[in-house]
Amino acid sequence: MSVTKDRKRELIDQYGRTESDTGSPEVQVSILTSRIAEMTKHLQLHKKDFASRRGLLGMVSRRRRLLDYVKRTNPQSYLDLLRRLDLRK
């Protein structure tokens, strides 16, 4: 249920500032978005899995905080990231 190595490498290549950049907020947001999408699919199948639901809410909160940080530091990058990941404001 986690993001595979290959998928994570694709996200790092696509959103990272350099080739080995794994810690920038843009990369973290993209990886979290991928994990959130997988967890959402899982919860649609298993409606009573409340432990996973709690984990999903934590991931959404972490992504929100990272997006707020990007918006504060680089508003243009924030808008670009929202558009590329197809997220609402």
N, C-alpha and C positions, 0 to 999 in steps of 0.2 A: 504494500500500500504506500510505500515511499517512492520518491522520485529516483529513477534508475541513474546509474553513473553516466550513461550516454546522454540521457535527457538533461541532466545537470550540466554536462560539458557543453551541450548545445546552448543552454541558457546563459552560461558564463561567456561563451564566445559571442553570443548575440547582444548581451546587455552589459558586459564588462568593459571597463575602460582600457585594460590591457589584457593580454592573453591569460595571465595567471591571477587576475583579479577575481577573488571570491567574496570579498568583504564589503564591497561598495553597496550602498543602499539599493541601487538599481538592481543589482544581481540578487540581493536578498529578497527584494519585493517580487522579482520574477519567479524565484524558486518557491517562495511562499504561495504565490498565485497558482502555481502548478500543483502544489500539495493541497491547497484548498479545493481545487477542482476535483482532485481524486477523492478527497474526503467527502465532498458533496455527493458524488456518485455513490459512495459506500453508504452514506446515510439515507439516500433515497431507497436503497435496497433493504437496509436494516433500520427501520424507523425507531426502534426502542433502544438503540445503542447510545445511551446517554453519556457514557464515558468518552466516546469518540466525539460526540457533540460538544462536550466541554473542551476537548482539544481543538476542535475546529474554531470555536469562539476565541480561544487563546491565539490561534494563528491569525485570525482576522484582526484581532486587536493589535498584534505585533506588526502586521502589514500596515495597518492604519497609522501607527506611530512612526514607522519608517517613511511612509508617504508624507506625513506632516513634516518630518525633518527635511525631506527632499524639497518640499514646497517652500519651507523657510529659507533654505540655503541656495536653491537654484530653481526658481519658478518655471523657467522654460523647460528644464529637464523634467520637472514634475508633469507638465502638460504633455510632453512628448511620451513619457512613460505611461501615462493614463491612456493615451491614444494607442500606443503599441500593444499594451496588455488588454485593451478593450475593457477598461474599468470605468465606473461612474465616478463622478466627483463626490 
